[in-house]
């Protein structure tokens, strides 16, 4: 199995550029459902770890597609660090892992995704 590339925490603007140039990227929001309902990236996967608990959250991380890069995020970039480490350990088959170290740039990404 190839070595997993750990991109670690990316500042919001660096994350935005990475997201734009990585067409097969899976974006995972690990914050609670209420946060997801307020704002999120178009097409992202919501694994509301605060609502689900550790066991169910891990099961959902295990269900992510194999062989595609994954970027995690939460509200402010704090609780995501722990889930980033969990993902790295659970899923060595994911080729590239990263997280947004800060407030996610939802509007900028969604505007870009819509072609605005």
SEVEXBA-371047 format. One record per residue: residue number from 1; residue in three letters; x, y, z of N, C-alpha, C in turn. Coordinates in steps of 0.05 Angstrom, whole numbers, plus 5000, padded with zeros to 4 digits. Example, Ala and Ser with C-alpha at 12.3 -4.5 7.8 and 13.67 -1.06 7.14 Angstrom:
+-----+-----+------+------+------+------+------+------+------+------+------+
|   k |   r |   nX |   nY |   nZ |  caX |  caY |  caZ |   cX |   cY |   cZ |
+-----+-----+------+------+------+------+------+------+------+------+------+
|   1 | ALA | 5264 | 4886 | 5156 | 5246 | 4910 | 5156 | 5264 | 4934 | 5156 |
|   2 | SER | 5257 | 4955 | 5142 | 5273 | 4979 | 5143 | 5258 | 5001 | 5157 |
+-----+-----+------+------+------+------+------+------+------+------+------+
END
This chain:
+-----+-----+------+------+------+------+------+------+------+------+------+
|   k |   r |   nX |   nY |   nZ |  caX |  caY |  caZ |   cX |   cY |   cZ |
+-----+-----+------+------+------+------+------+------+------+------+------+
|   1 | UNK | 5017 | 4976 | 5000 | 5000 | 5000 | 5000 | 5018 | 5025 | 5000 |
|   2 | UNK | 5012 | 5045 | 4983 | 5029 | 5069 | 4982 | 5027 | 5084 | 5008 |
|   3 | UNK | 5048 | 5100 | 5014 | 5049 | 5116 | 5038 | 5028 | 5138 | 5037 |
|   4 | UNK | 5013 | 5142 | 5059 | 4993 | 5163 | 5061 | 5007 | 5190 | 5063 |
|   5 | UNK | 4998 | 5209 | 5047 | 5009 | 5236 | 5048 | 4994 | 5253 | 5069 |
|   6 | UNK | 5008 | 5262 | 5089 | 4995 | 5278 | 5110 | 5000 | 5307 | 5105 |
|   7 | UNK | 4980 | 5322 | 5096 | 4983 | 5350 | 5091 | 4979 | 5366 | 5116 |
|   8 | UNK | 4968 | 5354 | 5137 | 4963 | 5367 | 5162 | 4943 | 5390 | 5160 |
|   9 | UNK | 4946 | 5410 | 5178 | 4927 | 5432 | 5178 | 4935 | 5453 | 5158 |
|  10 | UNK | 4915 | 5461 | 5142 | 4919 | 5482 | 5122 | 4903 | 5506 | 5130 |
|  11 | UNK | 4916 | 5530 | 5129 | 4902 | 5555 | 5134 | 4879 | 5557 | 5115 |
|  12 | UNK | 4857 | 5571 | 5123 | 4833 | 5572 | 5106 | 4839 | 5579 | 5076 |
|  13 | UNK | 4855 | 5598 | 5071 | 4860 | 5606 | 5043 | 4876 | 5584 | 5028 |
|  14 | UNK | 4895 | 5572 | 5041 | 4910 | 5550 | 5029 | 4892 | 5526 | 5024 |
|  15 | UNK | 4874 | 5521 | 5043 | 4854 | 5499 | 5040 | 4836 | 5505 | 5016 |
|  16 | UNK | 4827 | 5530 | 5013 | 4810 | 5537 | 4990 | 4824 | 5531 | 4964 |
|  17 | UNK | 4849 | 5538 | 4962 | 4864 | 5533 | 4937 | 4867 | 5503 | 4932 |
|  18 | UNK | 4873 | 5489 | 4953 | 4875 | 5459 | 4951 | 4849 | 5447 | 4942 |
|  19 | UNK | 4827 | 5456 | 4954 | 4801 | 5446 | 4947 | 4794 | 5451 | 4917 |
|  20 | UNK | 4802 | 5474 | 4907 | 4796 | 5481 | 4879 | 4812 | 5464 | 4860 |
|  21 | UNK | 4836 | 5455 | 4867 | 4853 | 5440 | 4849 | 4852 | 5410 | 4853 |
|  22 | UNK | 4834 | 5400 | 4870 | 4832 | 5372 | 4876 | 4804 | 5362 | 4870 |
|  23 | UNK | 4799 | 5355 | 4845 | 4771 | 5348 | 4837 | 4759 | 5324 | 4850 |
|  24 | UNK | 4775 | 5305 | 4859 | 4763 | 5281 | 4871 | 4764 | 5282 | 4902 |
|  25 | UNK | 4768 | 5306 | 4913 | 4770 | 5310 | 4942 | 4743 | 5304 | 4956 |
|  26 | UNK | 4744 | 5290 | 4978 | 4721 | 5286 | 4995 | 4725 | 5306 | 5019 |
|  27 | UNK | 4705 | 5323 | 5022 | 4706 | 5343 | 5044 | 4687 | 5332 | 5066 |
|  28 | UNK | 4697 | 5330 | 5090 | 4681 | 5319 | 5113 | 4679 | 5340 | 5135 |
|  29 | UNK | 4655 | 5346 | 5142 | 4648 | 5364 | 5164 | 4644 | 5347 | 5189 |
|  30 | UNK | 4661 | 5351 | 5209 | 4658 | 5335 | 5234 | 4643 | 5350 | 5256 |
|  31 | UNK | 4633 | 5374 | 5250 | 4619 | 5389 | 5271 | 4590 | 5379 | 5272 |
|  32 | UNK | 4576 | 5387 | 5293 | 4548 | 5379 | 5297 | 4529 | 5387 | 5275 |
|  33 | UNK | 4506 | 5375 | 5275 | 4486 | 5380 | 5254 | 4477 | 5409 | 5253 |
|  34 | UNK | 4475 | 5422 | 5276 | 4466 | 5450 | 5277 | 4485 | 5468 | 5262 |
|  35 | UNK | 4510 | 5463 | 5264 | 4530 | 5478 | 5250 | 4528 | 5473 | 5220 |
|  36 | UNK | 4525 | 5447 | 5213 | 4522 | 5440 | 5185 | 4498 | 5454 | 5172 |
|  37 | UNK | 4476 | 5454 | 5187 | 4451 | 5467 | 5177 | 4455 | 5497 | 5172 |
|  38 | UNK | 4472 | 5510 | 5188 | 4476 | 5539 | 5185 | 4492 | 5545 | 5160 |
|  39 | UNK | 4513 | 5529 | 5155 | 4530 | 5534 | 5131 | 4548 | 5510 | 5127 |
|  40 | UNK | 4553 | 5503 | 5102 | 4571 | 5481 | 5095 | 4580 | 5483 | 5066 |
|  41 | UNK | 4600 | 5467 | 5059 | 4609 | 5465 | 5032 | 4590 | 5449 | 5015 |
|  42 | UNK | 4584 | 5458 | 4991 | 4568 | 5442 | 4973 | 4581 | 5415 | 4968 |
|  43 | UNK | 4566 | 5393 | 4971 | 4575 | 5367 | 4965 | 4591 | 5353 | 4987 |
|  44 | UNK | 4594 | 5366 | 5010 | 4610 | 5354 | 5031 | 4594 | 5332 | 5045 |
|  45 | UNK | 4609 | 5315 | 5060 | 4597 | 5294 | 5076 | 4596 | 5304 | 5105 |
|  46 | UNK | 4573 | 5301 | 5118 | 4570 | 5310 | 5146 | 4572 | 5285 | 5164 |
|  47 | UNK | 4592 | 5285 | 5181 | 4594 | 5264 | 5202 | 4594 | 5280 | 5228 |
|  48 | UNK | 4570 | 5285 | 5238 | 4568 | 5303 | 5262 | 4577 | 5288 | 5287 |
|  49 | UNK | 4603 | 5288 | 5292 | 4615 | 5273 | 5313 | 4604 | 5280 | 5341 |
|  50 | UNK | 4597 | 5306 | 5345 | 4586 | 5314 | 5370 | 4559 | 5301 | 5376 |
|  51 | UNK | 4544 | 5296 | 5355 | 4517 | 5285 | 5357 | 4518 | 5254 | 5357 |
|  52 | UNK | 4537 | 5242 | 5342 | 4538 | 5214 | 5338 | 4553 | 5198 | 5360 |
|  53 | UNK | 4573 | 5211 | 5371 | 4591 | 5197 | 5390 | 4614 | 5183 | 5375 |
|  54 | UNK | 4633 | 5173 | 5390 | 4658 | 5163 | 5378 | 4653 | 5138 | 5361 |
|  55 | UNK | 4638 | 5118 | 5371 | 4635 | 5093 | 5356 | 4622 | 5097 | 5329 |
|  56 | UNK | 4599 | 5111 | 5328 | 4585 | 5116 | 5303 | 4602 | 5133 | 5284 |
|  57 | UNK | 4616 | 5153 | 5296 | 4632 | 5171 | 5279 | 4654 | 5155 | 5265 |
|  58 | UNK | 4667 | 5137 | 5280 | 4688 | 5120 | 5268 | 4677 | 5102 | 5246 |
|  59 | UNK | 4653 | 5091 | 5251 | 4640 | 5074 | 5230 | 4636 | 5090 | 5205 |
|  60 | UNK | 4628 | 5115 | 5208 | 4623 | 5132 | 5184 | 4649 | 5139 | 5170 |
|  61 | UNK | 4670 | 5144 | 5185 | 4697 | 5148 | 5173 | 4706 | 5124 | 5158 |
|  62 | UNK | 4700 | 5100 | 5169 | 4707 | 5075 | 5155 | 4692 | 5072 | 5129 |
|  63 | UNK | 4668 | 5084 | 5127 | 4651 | 5081 | 5104 | 4658 | 5100 | 5081 |
|  64 | UNK | 4677 | 5119 | 5086 | 4685 | 5137 | 5065 | 4698 | 5122 | 5042 |
|  65 | UNK | 4695 | 5131 | 5017 | 4707 | 5117 | 4994 | 4737 | 5115 | 4997 |
|  66 | UNK | 4748 | 5094 | 4987 | 4777 | 5089 | 4988 | 4790 | 5102 | 4964 |
|  67 | UNK | 4816 | 5109 | 4967 | 4832 | 5118 | 4944 | 4828 | 5147 | 4936 |
|  68 | UNK | 4813 | 5162 | 4952 | 4809 | 5191 | 4946 | 4819 | 5208 | 4969 |
|  69 | UNK | 4830 | 5232 | 4963 | 4839 | 5249 | 4985 | 4815 | 5259 | 5002 |
|  70 | UNK | 4821 | 5264 | 5027 | 4800 | 5272 | 5046 | 4810 | 5297 | 5061 |
|  71 | UNK | 4793 | 5317 | 5063 | 4798 | 5341 | 5079 | 4775 | 5343 | 5100 |
|  72 | UNK | 4783 | 5346 | 5125 | 4764 | 5349 | 5147 | 4762 | 5378 | 5155 |
|  73 | UNK | 4739 | 5385 | 5168 | 4737 | 5411 | 5180 | 4716 | 5411 | 5201 |
|  74 | UNK | 4716 | 5431 | 5218 | 4696 | 5435 | 5239 | 4689 | 5465 | 5239 |
|  75 | UNK | 4681 | 5475 | 5261 | 4673 | 5504 | 5263 | 4696 | 5523 | 5261 |
|  76 | UNK | 4716 | 5518 | 5277 | 4738 | 5537 | 5280 | 4766 | 5524 | 5276 |
|  77 | UNK | 4767 | 5498 | 5272 | 4792 | 5485 | 5268 | 4805 | 5473 | 5293 |
|  78 | UNK | 4789 | 5470 | 5315 | 4800 | 5460 | 5340 | 4794 | 5430 | 5343 |
|  79 | UNK | 4769 | 5423 | 5343 | 4762 | 5394 | 5349 | 4769 | 5376 | 5325 |
|  80 | UNK | 4773 | 5388 | 5302 | 4779 | 5372 | 5278 | 4806 | 5358 | 5280 |
|  81 | UNK | 4824 | 5369 | 5295 | 4851 | 5357 | 5297 | 4850 | 5329 | 5307 |
|  82 | UNK | 4834 | 5324 | 5328 | 4832 | 5297 | 5339 | 4820 | 5277 | 5319 |
|  83 | UNK | 4799 | 5286 | 5304 | 4787 | 5269 | 5284 | 4805 | 5264 | 5260 |
|  84 | UNK | 4822 | 5284 | 5254 | 4842 | 5281 | 5233 | 4861 | 5258 | 5240 |
|  85 | UNK | 4870 | 5257 | 5265 | 4888 | 5235 | 5274 | 4873 | 5208 | 5274 |
|  86 | UNK | 4848 | 5208 | 5282 | 4832 | 5183 | 5281 | 4830 | 5173 | 5252 |
|  87 | UNK | 4824 | 5191 | 5234 | 4822 | 5184 | 5206 | 4848 | 5172 | 5195 |
|  88 | UNK | 4870 | 5185 | 5202 | 4896 | 5175 | 5192 | 4902 | 5147 | 5202 |
|  89 | UNK | 4894 | 5141 | 5227 | 4899 | 5114 | 5238 | 4879 | 5094 | 5226 |
|  90 | UNK | 4854 | 5101 | 5224 | 4833 | 5083 | 5214 | 4836 | 5076 | 5185 |
|  91 | UNK | 4845 | 5096 | 5169 | 4843 | 5094 | 5140 | 4870 | 5099 | 5126 |
|  92 | UNK | 4889 | 5080 | 5129 | 4915 | 5084 | 5115 | 4911 | 5082 | 5084 |
|  93 | UNK | 4888 | 5073 | 5075 | 4882 | 5071 | 5046 | 4875 | 5098 | 5033 |
|  94 | UNK | 4871 | 5118 | 5050 | 4865 | 5144 | 5039 | 4892 | 5157 | 5031 |
|  95 | UNK | 4896 | 5165 | 5006 | 4922 | 5173 | 4997 | 4932 | 5200 | 5008 |
|  96 | UNK | 4914 | 5218 | 5014 | 4922 | 5244 | 5023 | 4901 | 5255 | 5043 |
|  97 | UNK | 4911 | 5263 | 5066 | 4893 | 5273 | 5087 | 4901 | 5301 | 5096 |
|  98 | UNK | 4881 | 5317 | 5102 | 4886 | 5345 | 5112 | 4862 | 5354 | 5127 |
|  99 | UNK | 4865 | 5378 | 5139 | 4843 | 5391 | 5153 | 4846 | 5421 | 5151 |
| 100 | UNK | 4824 | 5435 | 5154 | 4824 | 5464 | 5153 | 4830 | 5474 | 5181 |
| 101 | UNK | 4853 | 5488 | 5184 | 4862 | 5498 | 5210 | 4851 | 5527 | 5213 |
| 102 | UNK | 4826 | 5529 | 5219 | 4813 | 5555 | 5222 | 4784 | 5554 | 5213 |
| 103 | UNK | 4773 | 5577 | 5208 | 4745 | 5579 | 5200 | 4743 | 5572 | 5170 |
| 104 | UNK | 4726 | 5553 | 5163 | 4723 | 5544 | 5135 | 4713 | 5566 | 5117 |
| 105 | UNK | 4725 | 5569 | 5093 | 4716 | 5589 | 5074 | 4692 | 5580 | 5057 |
| 106 | UNK | 4670 | 5576 | 5071 | 4646 | 5565 | 5057 | 4637 | 5581 | 5033 |
| 107 | UNK | 4633 | 5607 | 5037 | 4621 | 5624 | 5016 | 4640 | 5626 | 4992 |
| 108 | UNK | 4666 | 5629 | 4997 | 4685 | 5631 | 4974 | 4685 | 5605 | 4958 |
| 109 | UNK | 4685 | 5582 | 4971 | 4685 | 5557 | 4957 | 4659 | 5552 | 4942 |
| 110 | UNK | 4637 | 5557 | 4956 | 4611 | 5552 | 4944 | 4606 | 5571 | 4920 |
| 111 | UNK | 4615 | 5596 | 4921 | 4613 | 5614 | 4898 | 4630 | 5603 | 4875 |
| 112 | UNK | 4654 | 5594 | 4881 | 4672 | 5583 | 4861 | 4659 | 5558 | 4848 |
| 113 | UNK | 4648 | 5541 | 4865 | 4636 | 5516 | 4856 | 4612 | 5522 | 4837 |
| 114 | UNK | 4597 | 5543 | 4843 | 4574 | 5551 | 4827 | 4582 | 5566 | 4802 |
| 115 | UNK | 4608 | 5573 | 4801 | 4617 | 5588 | 4777 | 4612 | 5618 | 4779 |
| 116 | UNK | 4608 | 5629 | 4804 | 4603 | 5657 | 4807 | 4628 | 5673 | 4809 |
+-----+-----+------+------+------+------+------+------+------+------+------+
END
